Amino acid sequence: MGFGRLMMIFVIQKAELIGDNIAGCRFITLDAKRNTKKELDSIYFYKDIGFKVLKERKKGTTPMYFDLKIY
């Protein structure tokens, strides 16, 4: 449906606005929940949006970041 993507775009735009006008915000960080089934593994969703992997993990969660200066 694209609702998750819309929420992430909203978060990125809001963080960029805060970083430009209110505080020094440079990165958005998150922990992507991993799943053995590729279609349920959220890391691919976040990579598609532009997040980069900070440290690769196969189980649990994988830390990721989004650089607002590149956006």
SULZI-V416092 format. One record per backbone hydrogen bond with DSSP energy under -0.5 kcal/mol. CO is the residue of the C=O (numbers start at 1). NH is the residue of the N-H. E is the energy in kcal/mol with one decimal. If there is no record, write none. Layout:
co->CO nh->NH e->E
co->CO nh->NH e->E
//
This chain:
co->2 nh->6 e->-2.0
co->3 nh->7 e->-2.2
co->4 nh->8 e->-2.1
co->5 nh->9 e->-2.4
co->6 nh->10 e->-2.2
co->7 nh->11 e->-2.2
co->8 nh->12 e->-2.5
co->9 nh->13 e->-2.5
co->10 nh->14 e->-2.5
co->11 nh->15 e->-2.6
co->12 nh->16 e->-2.2
co->13 nh->17 e->-2.1
co->14 nh->18 e->-2.4
co->15 nh->19 e->-2.6
co->16 nh->20 e->-2.0
co->17 nh->21 e->-2.0
co->18 nh->22 e->-2.4
co->18 nh->23 e->-2.5
co->23 nh->25 e->-1.7
co->24 nh->26 e->-0.6
co->26 nh->68 e->-2.9
co->28 nh->66 e->-2.2
co->30 nh->32 e->-0.6
co->30 nh->64 e->-3.0
co->32 nh->62 e->-2.2
co->33 nh->42 e->-1.4
co->36 nh->38 e->-0.6
co->37 nh->40 e->-1.6
co->37 nh->41 e->-0.7
co->38 nh->41 e->-0.9
co->40 nh->42 e->-0.7
co->41 nh->44 e->-1.1
co->42 nh->46 e->-2.0
co->43 nh->47 e->-2.2
co->44 nh->48 e->-1.8
co->45 nh->49 e->-1.1
co->46 nh->50 e->-1.3
co->46 nh->51 e->-2.4
co->52 nh->65 e->-2.4
co->59 nh->61 e->-0.6
co->60 nh->34 e->-3.0
co->62 nh->32 e->-2.8
co->63 nh->54 e->-2.8
co->63 nh->55 e->-1.0
co->64 nh->30 e->-2.1
co->65 nh->52 e->-3.1
co->66 nh->28 e->-1.9
co->66 nh->68 e->-0.7
co->67 nh->70 e->-0.7
co->67 nh->71 e->-1.2
//
